[in-house]
Amino acid sequence: MLVAALFLETTACIQYICSRAAIEREVALRAKTELRSAELEINVLTSEMEAAAKMLSTMAETNLDNPEAMYASTRILLQTLDHVESAGIAFIPNYYPQYGRWFEVCSSRSDSVEGGIFTRQIGGAHHDYLQSEWFGNGLTIDSAWWCEPYLDDAGAKTMVVSCSYPIKDREGNVVAVTCIDLSLNRLSHISQYLQVYKDSYYSIQSSTGMDIVARPDTIPGRRYKLFVEEIDATGWHISIIIPEDILFAELRRLGLLITILMLVGLGLLIFIMVRAGKNLKSLIIVNSQKERIESELEIAQTIQSAMLPKVFPPFLDRLDLNIYGMVKPAKEIGGDLYDFYVRHDKLFFCLGDVSGKGVPAALVMATVRSLFRSVTSHEEDAAVIMQQINDSLGENNEQNMFVTLFLGVLDLKSGQLHYCNAGHNAPILNQTALPVKANLPIGVDMGHVFEAQSAKMQPNDVIFLYTDGLTEAENVRHELFGEQRMMDILTSVFGMRPRLLVSTMQNAVESFVDGAQQSDDLTMLAIRFEKPAIVMRNDIQQIPTLAEWIDGMNIPMELNMPINLALEEAVTNVMLYAYPGRTDGKVFVECVQCNGVKGEQLIFTISDSGVPFDPTQAPEVDTSLSAEERAIGGLGIHLVRQLMDEITYERIDNMNVLTLVKYLANPQND
């Protein structure tokens, strides 16, 4: 306890020292900010004064031949600038002989005359401006010059600082000086807001130390903090003085309060230590249980993840099917599920959402997935499959948990889709919601009769399944992602492969929620029914099967022969160069008919897993040369270029992919 008390006391001392230093830094920064603000305002004011002095000089130089114009010039300047107390033009001795030795025109503010401006000639023996500082320096310094503060008893009738500027004749000789007076009262007004703390003072001194705005007398024995800033334009210094007892008064009160609180805290520490000793054992037990639960949740997450398909593409030997799915739980483990597999050329697939979250939902999810695999292993009717899963799940369902589920059976030979929906969101087929019956979710009513439906999937059709974690995703403003936004994205990615489709949708959701906490599990599954392709062994003897495959496509007769010839040349080229010295490789040929930018077209894709080989890099063949003069090779790809409209090569996922395009009609010019 003694060590604890010493530690707390040391902490308080360090805190006091650091707090004092922090206050000093904060006050210095605040004072510097205030001083710079005042400096800026004074600089603006003095700059305007210097500009006014120069402008008055220019006006006087223009009218040197007319001494009477000097009266109007000073008066106009005073009417233009409200903050100028007086303005004058003083000439060298006897410049205008008719006026004698002294001639100084001055306009000053006065409430006793009409218009508030009193203009007159004030030079004379009683006011010998020739001896003044502003006039003498104005004659010798070829720029604006500020004098020391003085009492202007002839013009402004108050304490002022003056800005003077020389006036030259046509030969460049200085013949007069302008004088613009700034009242010290106005500078005092500018500095009034510099009282950073109570009882703080401010002052402005000239470059020689003369008071422009004087500070009050300080109290002997009282310590002060002084902050000074120089005004660049005039060389003046503006300062703020703050008494230290005022500056640190709050810190001293806070120090006393902290000392009292430390004593109270020390007493509480004794009490807490006694109670902590009693609760320590219970805390250790709770932490141990928490670590065990977290470990079990990690294991459950691993097991749950292993139950769902996660290897894509899932069927490397099937070119008629392309699938991609993902699950993103809201907690460590979730209640969403999806599954699929192929049996007897039929794709069985499902996607569902268990009511609730966490461990109970995960257990029901695992049960439904197991029931799906078990029932579909011997049953192909979608309604019967759903019925049996529902009845099995309904037994001993004391928690009254239910599952919305969509289940489909796709015949990969015919493209016929049989499906049954149990209260789930309608999947999207291409860009349209699939019609679904209003069946109950499974687990709600044992014996419920489910109705199946069917649809026809054409080659390259895509069906997109999702849970409500997609459409009900919320951002920080509690706005929903919504079905319309989902449909807009599906329209923008129409025709994309399932992996890219799902990834695009997932990125759109993450961008929309913008860091908001996920409130529900998110699951998506995309299935694309591809047009069957032909698979050939790496054997030239397989080439004749290409003609049979092309004949079955109903290609226009005038295009059948050129396409057949081009494909034979391209496939032969692959067999010769992609698998050198091998006979175990395979060549895949796929055809897709679609509407592109240049109209309806046939796209043939030839792919193989052989060594990288780009036939499009072969140089153009000069057919004008004789057979003896031409280089060996290159005629095959030359023929393909002549017969097809486009030919491109890519290396994708360690496979050579050669794409040939044939337009079914002459493309329109751009």
Secondary structure as a PSIPRED ss2 file (coil, helix, strand):
# PSIPRED VFORMAT (PSIPRED V4.0)

   1 M C   1.000  0.000  0.000
   2 L H   0.000  1.000  0.000
   3 V H   0.000  1.000  0.000
   4 A H   0.000  1.000  0.000
   5 A H   0.000  1.000  0.000
   6 L H   0.000  1.000  0.000
   7 F H   0.000  1.000  0.000
   8 L H   0.000  1.000  0.000
   9 E H   0.000  1.000  0.000
  10 T H   0.000  1.000  0.000
  11 T H   0.000  1.000  0.000
  12 A H   0.000  1.000  0.000
  13 C H   0.000  1.000  0.000
  14 I H   0.000  1.000  0.000
  15 Q H   0.000  1.000  0.000
  16 Y H   0.000  1.000  0.000
  17 I H   0.000  1.000  0.000
  18 C H   0.000  1.000  0.000
  19 S H   0.000  1.000  0.000
  20 R H   0.000  1.000  0.000
  21 A H   0.000  1.000  0.000
  22 A H   0.000  1.000  0.000
  23 I H   0.000  1.000  0.000
  24 E H   0.000  1.000  0.000
  25 R H   0.000  1.000  0.000
  26 E H   0.000  1.000  0.000
  27 V H   0.000  1.000  0.000
  28 A H   0.000  1.000  0.000
  29 L H   0.000  1.000  0.000
  30 R H   0.000  1.000  0.000
  31 A H   0.000  1.000  0.000
  32 K H   0.000  1.000  0.000
  33 T H   0.000  1.000  0.000
  34 E H   0.000  1.000  0.000
  35 L H   0.000  1.000  0.000
  36 R H   0.000  1.000  0.000
  37 S H   0.000  1.000  0.000
  38 A H   0.000  1.000  0.000
  39 E H   0.000  1.000  0.000
  40 L H   0.000  1.000  0.000
  41 E H   0.000  1.000  0.000
  42 I H   0.000  1.000  0.000
  43 N H   0.000  1.000  0.000
  44 V H   0.000  1.000  0.000
  45 L H   0.000  1.000  0.000
  46 T H   0.000  1.000  0.000
  47 S H   0.000  1.000  0.000
  48 E H   0.000  1.000  0.000
  49 M H   0.000  1.000  0.000
  50 E H   0.000  1.000  0.000
  51 A H   0.000  1.000  0.000
  52 A H   0.000  1.000  0.000
  53 A H   0.000  1.000  0.000
  54 K H   0.000  1.000  0.000
  55 M H   0.000  1.000  0.000
  56 L H   0.000  1.000  0.000
  57 S H   0.000  1.000  0.000
  58 T H   0.000  1.000  0.000
  59 M H   0.000  1.000  0.000
  60 A H   0.000  1.000  0.000
  61 E H   0.000  1.000  0.000
  62 T H   0.000  1.000  0.000
  63 N C   1.000  0.000  0.000
  64 L C   1.000  0.000  0.000
  65 D C   1.000  0.000  0.000
  66 N C   1.000  0.000  0.000
  67 P C   1.000  0.000  0.000
  68 E C   1.000  0.000  0.000
  69 A H   0.000  1.000  0.000
  70 M H   0.000  1.000  0.000
  71 Y H   0.000  1.000  0.000
  72 A H   0.000  1.000  0.000
  73 S H   0.000  1.000  0.000
  74 T H   0.000  1.000  0.000
  75 R H   0.000  1.000  0.000
  76 I H   0.000  1.000  0.000
  77 L H   0.000  1.000  0.000
  78 L H   0.000  1.000  0.000
  79 Q H   0.000  1.000  0.000
  80 T H   0.000  1.000  0.000
  81 L C   1.000  0.000  0.000
  82 D C   1.000  0.000  0.000
  83 H C   1.000  0.000  0.000
  84 V C   1.000  0.000  0.000
  85 E C   1.000  0.000  0.000
  86 S E   0.000  0.000  1.000
  87 A E   0.000  0.000  1.000
  88 G E   0.000  0.000  1.000
  89 I E   0.000  0.000  1.000
  90 A E   0.000  0.000  1.000
  91 F E   0.000  0.000  1.000
  92 I C   1.000  0.000  0.000
  93 P C   1.000  0.000  0.000
  94 N C   1.000  0.000  0.000
  95 Y C   1.000  0.000  0.000
  96 Y C   1.000  0.000  0.000
  97 P H   0.000  1.000  0.000
  98 Q H   0.000  1.000  0.000
  99 Y H   0.000  1.000  0.000
 100 G C   1.000  0.000  0.000
 101 R C   1.000  0.000  0.000
 102 W C   1.000  0.000  0.000
 103 F C   1.000  0.000  0.000
 104 E E   0.000  0.000  1.000
 105 V E   0.000  0.000  1.000
 106 C E   0.000  0.000  1.000
 107 S E   0.000  0.000  1.000
 108 S E   0.000  0.000  1.000
 109 R E   0.000  0.000  1.000
 110 S C   1.000  0.000  0.000
 111 D C   1.000  0.000  0.000
 112 S C   1.000  0.000  0.000
 113 V C   1.000  0.000  0.000
 114 E H   0.000  1.000  0.000
 115 G H   0.000  1.000  0.000
 116 G H   0.000  1.000  0.000
 117 I E   0.000  0.000  1.000
 118 F E   0.000  0.000  1.000
 119 T E   0.000  0.000  1.000
 120 R E   0.000  0.000  1.000
 121 Q E   0.000  0.000  1.000
 122 I C   1.000  0.000  0.000
 123 G C   1.000  0.000  0.000
 124 G E   0.000  0.000  1.000
 125 A C   1.000  0.000  0.000
 126 H C   1.000  0.000  0.000
 127 H E   0.000  0.000  1.000
 128 D C   1.000  0.000  0.000
 129 Y H   0.000  1.000  0.000
 130 L H   0.000  1.000  0.000
 131 Q H   0.000  1.000  0.000
 132 S C   1.000  0.000  0.000
 133 E H   0.000  1.000  0.000
 134 W H   0.000  1.000  0.000
 135 F H   0.000  1.000  0.000
 136 G H   0.000  1.000  0.000
 137 N H   0.000  1.000  0.000
 138 G H   0.000  1.000  0.000
 139 L H   0.000  1.000  0.000
 140 T H   0.000  1.000  0.000
 141 I C   1.000  0.000  0.000
 142 D C   1.000  0.000  0.000
 143 S C   1.000  0.000  0.000
 144 A C   1.000  0.000  0.000
 145 W E   0.000  0.000  1.000
 146 W E   0.000  0.000  1.000
 147 C C   1.000  0.000  0.000
 148 E C   1.000  0.000  0.000
 149 P C   1.000  0.000  0.000
 150 Y E   0.000  0.000  1.000
 151 L E   0.000  0.000  1.000
 152 D E   0.000  0.000  1.000
 153 D C   1.000  0.000  0.000
 154 A C   1.000  0.000  0.000
 155 G C   1.000  0.000  0.000
 156 A C   1.000  0.000  0.000
 157 K C   1.000  0.000  0.000
 158 T E   0.000  0.000  1.000
 159 M E   0.000  0.000  1.000
 160 V E   0.000  0.000  1.000
 161 V E   0.000  0.000  1.000
 162 S E   0.000  0.000  1.000
 163 C E   0.000  0.000  1.000
 164 S E   0.000  0.000  1.000
 165 Y E   0.000  0.000  1.000
 166 P E   0.000  0.000  1.000
 167 I E   0.000  0.000  1.000
 168 K E   0.000  0.000  1.000
 169 D C   1.000  0.000  0.000
 170 R C   1.000  0.000  0.000
 171 E C   1.000  0.000  0.000
 172 G C   1.000  0.000  0.000
 173 N C   1.000  0.000  0.000
 174 V E   0.000  0.000  1.000
 175 V E   0.000  0.000  1.000
 176 A E   0.000  0.000  1.000
 177 V E   0.000  0.000  1.000
 178 T E   0.000  0.000  1.000
 179 C E   0.000  0.000  1.000
 180 I E   0.000  0.000  1.000
 181 D E   0.000  0.000  1.000
 182 L E   0.000  0.000  1.000
 183 S E   0.000  0.000  1.000
 184 L H   0.000  1.000  0.000
 185 N H   0.000  1.000  0.000
 186 R H   0.000  1.000  0.000
 187 L H   0.000  1.000  0.000
 188 S H   0.000  1.000  0.000
 189 H H   0.000  1.000  0.000
 190 I H   0.000  1.000  0.000
 191 S H   0.000  1.000  0.000
 192 Q H   0.000  1.000  0.000
 193 Y H   0.000  1.000  0.000
 194 L H   0.000  1.000  0.000
 195 Q C   1.000  0.000  0.000
 196 V C   1.000  0.000  0.000
 197 Y C   1.000  0.000  0.000
 198 K C   1.000  0.000  0.000
 199 D C   1.000  0.000  0.000
 200 S C   1.000  0.000  0.000
 201 Y E   0.000  0.000  1.000
 202 Y E   0.000  0.000  1.000
 203 S E   0.000  0.000  1.000
 204 I E   0.000  0.000  1.000
 205 Q E   0.000  0.000  1.000
 206 S C   1.000  0.000  0.000
 207 S C   1.000  0.000  0.000
 208 T C   1.000  0.000  0.000
 209 G C   1.000  0.000  0.000
 210 M C   1.000  0.000  0.000
 211 D E   0.000  0.000  1.000
 212 I E   0.000  0.000  1.000
 213 V E   0.000  0.000  1.000
 214 A C   1.000  0.000  0.000
 215 R C   1.000  0.000  0.000
 216 P C   1.000  0.000  0.000
 217 D C   1.000  0.000  0.000
 218 T C   1.000  0.000  0.000
 219 I C   1.000  0.000  0.000
 220 P C   1.000  0.000  0.000
 221 G C   1.000  0.000  0.000
 222 R C   1.000  0.000  0.000
 223 R C   1.000  0.000  0.000
 224 Y E   0.000  0.000  1.000
 225 K E   0.000  0.000  1.000
 226 L E   0.000  0.000  1.000
 227 F E   0.000  0.000  1.000
 228 V E   0.000  0.000  1.000
 229 E E   0.000  0.000  1.000
 230 E E   0.000  0.000  1.000
 231 I C   1.000  0.000  0.000
 232 D C   1.000  0.000  0.000
 233 A C   1.000  0.000  0.000
 234 T C   1.000  0.000  0.000
 235 G C   1.000  0.000  0.000
 236 W C   1.000  0.000  0.000
 237 H E   0.000  0.000  1.000
 238 I E   0.000  0.000  1.000
 239 S E   0.000  0.000  1.000
 240 I E   0.000  0.000  1.000
 241 I E   0.000  0.000  1.000
 242 I E   0.000  0.000  1.000
 243 P E   0.000  0.000  1.000
 244 E H   0.000  1.000  0.000
 245 D H   0.000  1.000  0.000
 246 I H   0.000  1.000  0.000
 247 L H   0.000  1.000  0.000
 248 F C   1.000  0.000  0.000
 249 A H   0.000  1.000  0.000
 250 E H   0.000  1.000  0.000
 251 L H   0.000  1.000  0.000
 252 R H   0.000  1.000  0.000
 253 R H   0.000  1.000  0.000
 254 L H   0.000  1.000  0.000
 255 G H   0.000  1.000  0.000
 256 L H   0.000  1.000  0.000
 257 L H   0.000  1.000  0.000
 258 I H   0.000  1.000  0.000
 259 T H   0.000  1.000  0.000
 260 I H   0.000  1.000  0.000
 261 L H   0.000  1.000  0.000
 262 M H   0.000  1.000  0.000
 263 L H   0.000  1.000  0.000
 264 V H   0.000  1.000  0.000
 265 G H   0.000  1.000  0.000
 266 L H   0.000  1.000  0.000
 267 G H   0.000  1.000  0.000
 268 L H   0.000  1.000  0.000
 269 L H   0.000  1.000  0.000
 270 I H   0.000  1.000  0.000
 271 F H   0.000  1.000  0.000
 272 I H   0.000  1.000  0.000
 273 M H   0.000  1.000  0.000
 274 V H   0.000  1.000  0.000
 275 R H   0.000  1.000  0.000
 276 A H   0.000  1.000  0.000
 277 G H   0.000  1.000  0.000
 278 K H   0.000  1.000  0.000
 279 N H   0.000  1.000  0.000
 280 L H   0.000  1.000  0.000
 281 K H   0.000  1.000  0.000
 282 S H   0.000  1.000  0.000
 283 L H   0.000  1.000  0.000
 284 I H   0.000  1.000  0.000
 285 I H   0.000  1.000  0.000
 286 V H   0.000  1.000  0.000
 287 N H   0.000  1.000  0.000
 288 S H   0.000  1.000  0.000
 289 Q H   0.000  1.000  0.000
 290 K H   0.000  1.000  0.000
 291 E H   0.000  1.000  0.000
 292 R H   0.000  1.000  0.000
 293 I H   0.000  1.000  0.000
 294 E H   0.000  1.000  0.000
 295 S H   0.000  1.000  0.000
 296 E H   0.000  1.000  0.000
 297 L H   0.000  1.000  0.000
 298 E H   0.000  1.000  0.000
 299 I H   0.000  1.000  0.000
 300 A H   0.000  1.000  0.000
 301 Q H   0.000  1.000  0.000
 302 T H   0.000  1.000  0.000
 303 I H   0.000  1.000  0.000
 304 Q H   0.000  1.000  0.000
 305 S H   0.000  1.000  0.000
 306 A H   0.000  1.000  0.000
 307 M H   0.000  1.000  0.000
 308 L C   1.000  0.000  0.000
 309 P C   1.000  0.000  0.000
 310 K C   1.000  0.000  0.000
 311 V C   1.000  0.000  0.000
 312 F C   1.000  0.000  0.000
 313 P C   1.000  0.000  0.000
 314 P C   1.000  0.000  0.000
 315 F C   1.000  0.000  0.000
 316 L C   1.000  0.000  0.000
 317 D C   1.000  0.000  0.000
 318 R C   1.000  0.000  0.000
 319 L C   1.000  0.000  0.000
 320 D C   1.000  0.000  0.000
 321 L E   0.000  0.000  1.000
 322 N E   0.000  0.000  1.000
 323 I E   0.000  0.000  1.000
 324 Y E   0.000  0.000  1.000
 325 G E   0.000  0.000  1.000
 326 M E   0.000  0.000  1.000
 327 V E   0.000  0.000  1.000
 328 K E   0.000  0.000  1.000
 329 P C   1.000  0.000  0.000
 330 A C   1.000  0.000  0.000
 331 K C   1.000  0.000  0.000
 332 E C   1.000  0.000  0.000
 333 I C   1.000  0.000  0.000
 334 G C   1.000  0.000  0.000
 335 G C   1.000  0.000  0.000
 336 D E   0.000  0.000  1.000
 337 L E   0.000  0.000  1.000
 338 Y E   0.000  0.000  1.000
 339 D E   0.000  0.000  1.000
 340 F E   0.000  0.000  1.000
 341 Y E   0.000  0.000  1.000
 342 V E   0.000  0.000  1.000
 343 R E   0.000  0.000  1.000
 344 H C   1.000  0.000  0.000
 345 D C   1.000  0.000  0.000
 346 K E   0.000  0.000  1.000
 347 L E   0.000  0.000  1.000
 348 F E   0.000  0.000  1.000
 349 F E   0.000  0.000  1.000
 350 C E   0.000  0.000  1.000
 351 L E   0.000  0.000  1.000
 352 G E   0.000  0.000  1.000
 353 D E   0.000  0.000  1.000
 354 V E   0.000  0.000  1.000
 355 S C   1.000  0.000  0.000
 356 G C   1.000  0.000  0.000
 357 K C   1.000  0.000  0.000
 358 G H   0.000  1.000  0.000
 359 V H   0.000  1.000  0.000
 360 P H   0.000  1.000  0.000
 361 A H   0.000  1.000  0.000
 362 A H   0.000  1.000  0.000
 363 L H   0.000  1.000  0.000
 364 V H   0.000  1.000  0.000
 365 M H   0.000  1.000  0.000
 366 A H   0.000  1.000  0.000
 367 T H   0.000  1.000  0.000
 368 V H   0.000  1.000  0.000
 369 R H   0.000  1.000  0.000
 370 S H   0.000  1.000  0.000
 371 L H   0.000  1.000  0.000
 372 F H   0.000  1.000  0.000
 373 R H   0.000  1.000  0.000
 374 S H   0.000  1.000  0.000
 375 V H   0.000  1.000  0.000
 376 T H   0.000  1.000  0.000
 377 S C   1.000  0.000  0.000
 378 H C   1.000  0.000  0.000
 379 E C   1.000  0.000  0.000
 380 E C   1.000  0.000  0.000
 381 D C   1.000  0.000  0.000
 382 A H   0.000  1.000  0.000
 383 A H   0.000  1.000  0.000
 384 V H   0.000  1.000  0.000
 385 I H   0.000  1.000  0.000
 386 M H   0.000  1.000  0.000
 387 Q H   0.000  1.000  0.000
 388 Q H   0.000  1.000  0.000
 389 I H   0.000  1.000  0.000
 390 N H   0.000  1.000  0.000
 391 D H   0.000  1.000  0.000
 392 S H   0.000  1.000  0.000
 393 L H   0.000  1.000  0.000
 394 G H   0.000  1.000  0.000
 395 E C   1.000  0.000  0.000
 396 N C   1.000  0.000  0.000
 397 N C   1.000  0.000  0.000
 398 E C   1.000  0.000  0.000
 399 Q C   1.000  0.000  0.000
 400 N C   1.000  0.000  0.000
 401 M C   1.000  0.000  0.000
 402 F C   1.000  0.000  0.000
 403 V E   0.000  0.000  1.000
 404 T E   0.000  0.000  1.000
 405 L E   0.000  0.000  1.000
 406 F E   0.000  0.000  1.000
 407 L E   0.000  0.000  1.000
 408 G E   0.000  0.000  1.000
 409 V E   0.000  0.000  1.000
 410 L E   0.000  0.000  1.000
 411 D E   0.000  0.000  1.000
 412 L C   1.000  0.000  0.000
 413 K C   1.000  0.000  0.000
 414 S C   1.000  0.000  0.000
 415 G C   1.000  0.000  0.000
 416 Q E   0.000  0.000  1.000
 417 L E   0.000  0.000  1.000
 418 H E   0.000  0.000  1.000
 419 Y E   0.000  0.000  1.000
 420 C E   0.000  0.000  1.000
 421 N E   0.000  0.000  1.000
 422 A E   0.000  0.000  1.000
 423 G C   1.000  0.000  0.000
 424 H C   1.000  0.000  0.000
 425 N C   1.000  0.000  0.000
 426 A C   1.000  0.000  0.000
 427 P C   1.000  0.000  0.000
 428 I E   0.000  0.000  1.000
 429 L E   0.000  0.000  1.000
 430 N C   1.000  0.000  0.000
 431 Q C   1.000  0.000  0.000
 432 T E   0.000  0.000  1.000
 433 A E   0.000  0.000  1.000
 434 L C   1.000  0.000  0.000
 435 P C   1.000  0.000  0.000
 436 V C   1.000  0.000  0.000
 437 K C   1.000  0.000  0.000
 438 A C   1.000  0.000  0.000
 439 N C   1.000  0.000  0.000
 440 L C   1.000  0.000  0.000
 441 P C   1.000  0.000  0.000
 442 I E   0.000  0.000  1.000
 443 G C   1.000  0.000  0.000
 444 V C   1.000  0.000  0.000
 445 D C   1.000  0.000  0.000
 446 M C   1.000  0.000  0.000
 447 G C   1.000  0.000  0.000
 448 H C   1.000  0.000  0.000
 449 V C   1.000  0.000  0.000
 450 F C   1.000  0.000  0.000
 451 E C   1.000  0.000  0.000
 452 A C   1.000  0.000  0.000
 453 Q E   0.000  0.000  1.000
 454 S E   0.000  0.000  1.000
 455 A E   0.000  0.000  1.000
 456 K E   0.000  0.000  1.000
 457 M C   1.000  0.000  0.000
 458 Q C   1.000  0.000  0.000
 459 P C   1.000  0.000  0.000
 460 N C   1.000  0.000  0.000
 461 D E   0.000  0.000  1.000
 462 V E   0.000  0.000  1.000
 463 I E   0.000  0.000  1.000
 464 F E   0.000  0.000  1.000
 465 L E   0.000  0.000  1.000
 466 Y E   0.000  0.000  1.000
 467 T C   1.000  0.000  0.000
 468 D H   0.000  1.000  0.000
 469 G H   0.000  1.000  0.000
 470 L H   0.000  1.000  0.000
 471 T H   0.000  1.000  0.000
 472 E C   1.000  0.000  0.000
 473 A C   1.000  0.000  0.000
 474 E E   0.000  0.000  1.000
 475 N C   1.000  0.000  0.000
 476 V C   1.000  0.000  0.000
 477 R C   1.000  0.000  0.000
 478 H C   1.000  0.000  0.000
 479 E C   1.000  0.000  0.000
 480 L E   0.000  0.000  1.000
 481 F C   1.000  0.000  0.000
 482 G C   1.000  0.000  0.000
 483 E H   0.000  1.000  0.000
 484 Q H   0.000  1.000  0.000
 485 R H   0.000  1.000  0.000
 486 M H   0.000  1.000  0.000
 487 M H   0.000  1.000  0.000
 488 D H   0.000  1.000  0.000
 489 I H   0.000  1.000  0.000
 490 L H   0.000  1.000  0.000
 491 T H   0.000  1.000  0.000
 492 S H   0.000  1.000  0.000
 493 V C   1.000  0.000  0.000
 494 F C   1.000  0.000  0.000
 495 G C   1.000  0.000  0.000
 496 M C   1.000  0.000  0.000
 497 R C   1.000  0.000  0.000
 498 P H   0.000  1.000  0.000
 499 R H   0.000  1.000  0.000
 500 L H   0.000  1.000  0.000
 501 L H   0.000  1.000  0.000
 502 V H   0.000  1.000  0.000
 503 S H   0.000  1.000  0.000
 504 T H   0.000  1.000  0.000
 505 M H   0.000  1.000  0.000
 506 Q H   0.000  1.000  0.000
 507 N H   0.000  1.000  0.000
 508 A H   0.000  1.000  0.000
 509 V H   0.000  1.000  0.000
 510 E H   0.000  1.000  0.000
 511 S H   0.000  1.000  0.000
 512 F H   0.000  1.000  0.000
 513 V H   0.000  1.000  0.000
 514 D C   1.000  0.000  0.000
 515 G C   1.000  0.000  0.000
 516 A C   1.000  0.000  0.000
 517 Q C   1.000  0.000  0.000
 518 Q C   1.000  0.000  0.000
 519 S C   1.000  0.000  0.000
 520 D C   1.000  0.000  0.000
 521 D C   1.000  0.000  0.000
 522 L E   0.000  0.000  1.000
 523 T E   0.000  0.000  1.000
 524 M E   0.000  0.000  1.000
 525 L E   0.000  0.000  1.000
 526 A E   0.000  0.000  1.000
 527 I E   0.000  0.000  1.000
 528 R E   0.000  0.000  1.000
 529 F E   0.000  0.000  1.000
 530 E C   1.000  0.000  0.000
 531 K C   1.000  0.000  0.000
 532 P C   1.000  0.000  0.000
 533 A C   1.000  0.000  0.000
 534 I E   0.000  0.000  1.000
 535 V E   0.000  0.000  1.000
 536 M E   0.000  0.000  1.000
 537 R E   0.000  0.000  1.000
 538 N C   1.000  0.000  0.000
 539 D C   1.000  0.000  0.000
 540 I H   0.000  1.000  0.000
 541 Q H   0.000  1.000  0.000
 542 Q H   0.000  1.000  0.000
 543 I C   1.000  0.000  0.000
 544 P H   0.000  1.000  0.000
 545 T H   0.000  1.000  0.000
 546 L H   0.000  1.000  0.000
 547 A H   0.000  1.000  0.000
 548 E H   0.000  1.000  0.000
 549 W H   0.000  1.000  0.000
 550 I H   0.000  1.000  0.000
 551 D H   0.000  1.000  0.000
 552 G C   1.000  0.000  0.000
 553 M C   1.000  0.000  0.000
 554 N C   1.000  0.000  0.000
 555 I C   1.000  0.000  0.000
 556 P C   1.000  0.000  0.000
 557 M H   0.000  1.000  0.000
 558 E H   0.000  1.000  0.000
 559 L H   0.000  1.000  0.000
 560 N H   0.000  1.000  0.000
 561 M H   0.000  1.000  0.000
 562 P H   0.000  1.000  0.000
 563 I H   0.000  1.000  0.000
 564 N H   0.000  1.000  0.000
 565 L H   0.000  1.000  0.000
 566 A H   0.000  1.000  0.000
 567 L H   0.000  1.000  0.000
 568 E H   0.000  1.000  0.000
 569 E H   0.000  1.000  0.000
 570 A H   0.000  1.000  0.000
 571 V H   0.000  1.000  0.000
 572 T H   0.000  1.000  0.000
 573 N H   0.000  1.000  0.000
 574 V H   0.000  1.000  0.000
 575 M H   0.000  1.000  0.000
 576 L H   0.000  1.000  0.000
 577 Y H   0.000  1.000  0.000
 578 A C   1.000  0.000  0.000
 579 Y C   1.000  0.000  0.000
 580 P C   1.000  0.000  0.000
 581 G C   1.000  0.000  0.000
 582 R C   1.000  0.000  0.000
 583 T C   1.000  0.000  0.000
 584 D C   1.000  0.000  0.000
 585 G C   1.000  0.000  0.000
 586 K E   0.000  0.000  1.000
 587 V E   0.000  0.000  1.000
 588 F E   0.000  0.000  1.000
 589 V E   0.000  0.000  1.000
 590 E E   0.000  0.000  1.000
 591 C E   0.000  0.000  1.000
 592 V E   0.000  0.000  1.000
 593 Q E   0.000  0.000  1.000
 594 C E   0.000  0.000  1.000
 595 N E   0.000  0.000  1.000
 596 G E   0.000  0.000  1.000
 597 V C   1.000  0.000  0.000
 598 K C   1.000  0.000  0.000
 599 G E   0.000  0.000  1.000
 600 E E   0.000  0.000  1.000
 601 Q E   0.000  0.000  1.000
 602 L E   0.000  0.000  1.000
 603 I E   0.000  0.000  1.000
 604 F E   0.000  0.000  1.000
 605 T E   0.000  0.000  1.000
 606 I E   0.000  0.000  1.000
 607 S E   0.000  0.000  1.000
 608 D E   0.000  0.000  1.000
 609 S C   1.000  0.000  0.000
 610 G C   1.000  0.000  0.000
 611 V C   1.000  0.000  0.000
 612 P C   1.000  0.000  0.000
 613 F C   1.000  0.000  0.000
 614 D C   1.000  0.000  0.000
 615 P H   0.000  1.000  0.000
 616 T H   0.000  1.000  0.000
 617 Q H   0.000  1.000  0.000
 618 A C   1.000  0.000  0.000
 619 P C   1.000  0.000  0.000
 620 E C   1.000  0.000  0.000
 621 V C   1.000  0.000  0.000
 622 D C   1.000  0.000  0.000
 623 T C   1.000  0.000  0.000
 624 S C   1.000  0.000  0.000
 625 L C   1.000  0.000  0.000
 626 S C   1.000  0.000  0.000
 627 A C   1.000  0.000  0.000
 628 E C   1.000  0.000  0.000
 629 E C   1.000  0.000  0.000
 630 R C   1.000  0.000  0.000
 631 A C   1.000  0.000  0.000
 632 I C   1.000  0.000  0.000
 633 G C   1.000  0.000  0.000
 634 G C   1.000  0.000  0.000
 635 L H   0.000  1.000  0.000
 636 G H   0.000  1.000  0.000
 637 I H   0.000  1.000  0.000
 638 H H   0.000  1.000  0.000
 639 L H   0.000  1.000  0.000
 640 V H   0.000  1.000  0.000
 641 R H   0.000  1.000  0.000
 642 Q H   0.000  1.000  0.000
 643 L H   0.000  1.000  0.000
 644 M C   1.000  0.000  0.000
 645 D C   1.000  0.000  0.000
 646 E E   0.000  0.000  1.000
 647 I E   0.000  0.000  1.000
 648 T E   0.000  0.000  1.000
 649 Y E   0.000  0.000  1.000
 650 E E   0.000  0.000  1.000
 651 R E   0.000  0.000  1.000
 652 I E   0.000  0.000  1.000
 653 D C   1.000  0.000  0.000
 654 N C   1.000  0.000  0.000
 655 M E   0.000  0.000  1.000
 656 N E   0.000  0.000  1.000
 657 V E   0.000  0.000  1.000
 658 L E   0.000  0.000  1.000
 659 T E   0.000  0.000  1.000
 660 L E   0.000  0.000  1.000
 661 V E   0.000  0.000  1.000
 662 K E   0.000  0.000  1.000
 663 Y E   0.000  0.000  1.000
 664 L C   1.000  0.000  0.000
 665 A C   1.000  0.000  0.000
 666 N C   1.000  0.000  0.000
 667 P C   1.000  0.000  0.000
 668 Q C   1.000  0.000  0.000
 669 N C   1.000  0.000  0.000
 670 D C   1.000  0.000  0.000
